[in-house]
């Protein structure tokens, strides 16, 4: 027999659905936009940058964020939001003319004629995505490909940061949407941040001006549970000495803490809960990562990237990848590559991390994956999506 709580939840869902069907008969609000990011985790990524620029260029558009009740504490003061599944949420989803998301709006919704949906995505694909996951049994078992295609059918626009992404999205998310090869708005800050901005961020993180900050930001693994770092941050900081600070950021799938073992030295910081990964990138002198799409964004800064990938063979076998990140080929590899912790330490001790060879690889990588990023992507997207005309040139 179902519990009283489950019955109450069921009744509430039915009531919300009935109200939503009523709202679907209301006229669309031509000045309402609903934003979502990372399955309603809060203000982040490309939608955040688009929202901010829309407030500047299209102030008549009222932006409202969809956020789950678990993440409402992430919402900045003064930013309007609706709680996923609530009455205001369903009314907004039913009547907004504009919908912007980097993933999807959980709970499902009926896209109406006249609504415009922009799918911004949230990274450049190294690992297989969408329909390409059908070739990997463990991924295919968890995926609902019919649901994926139904979601793609709602898109009016698909944003891309580079030709590689456009080619992949076209294949793995087939649909009639328009391709927007305009760059990633979330990367604009890498071109617009001043030296003063960066110094302020570093000071807030407790990084001294004469310290080298290394950002370690690995992605999640489908084949294992929980955050299991493939390097020892404490050892790395110890080996490199007091002039080095290691910032550790776990993937958001693992929650808000990297749960680092051992007592922190003061030079290892868990920054998983930091609200803006872009600020962490600006603060860091180099990025240590594996298969995270953050490498493609960080390349905009033209700062050293070290790929630390001890489980490359396992990852490539279980998840599938579109190119060989460890090959050392220009355009495929962004910098120095390490497999063991000893190799990683030596890359920094010897200076290989910022050698001319590593810089050359980074240049080729940036040219391939950051061709549209120039600090003005958000403006291009806002003007295209919200039909905001460009101002005439001043005389």
Secondary structure, 3 states (H helix, E strand, C coil): CCCHHHHHHHHHHHHHHHHHHHHCCCCCEEEEEEEECCCCCCCCHHHHHHHHHHHHHCCCCEEEEEECHHHHHHCCCCCCEEECCCHHHHHHHHHEEEEEECCCCCCCCCCCCCCEEEECCCCCCCECCHHHHHHCHHHHHHCCHHHHHHHHCCCCEEEECCHHHHHHHHHHCCCCCEEEECCCHHHCHHHHCCHHHHHHHHHHCCCCCCCEEEEECCCCCCCCCCCCCCCCHHHHHHHHCCCEEEEECCCHHHCCCCCCCCCCCCCEEECCCCCCHHHHHHHCCEEEECCCCHHHHHHHHCCEEEEECCCHHHHHHHCCECCCCCCCCCCCCCCEEECCHHHHHHHHHCCHHHCHHHHHHHHHHHHHHCCCCCCCHHHHHHHHHCCCCCCCCCC
